[in-house]
Amino acid sequence: MLRQGPEPVQVVITNKPLEFVSTPDVPILYVAACPDPEMIRGFGRALSLAKPFHPRDLLDCLRKLAD
């Protein structure tokens, strides 16, 4: 879906970032209760967000990744 969809994927929001290691060019937002920074180390553009979070924090992360 990331490669063959009709529109390019701009950001992936996931709690399992290692499943997307084969697509390091796609920005990743890793959301978890206790995010492990090592999980996103190999990605070009990635951020982590700890649960629970405020919707404004989610939007801020998405804006940073979309730039």
Secondary structure, 3 states (H helix, E strand, C coil): CCCCCCCCCCCEEECCHHHHCCCCCCCEEEEECCCCHHHHCCCCCEEEEECCCCHHHHHHHHHHHHC
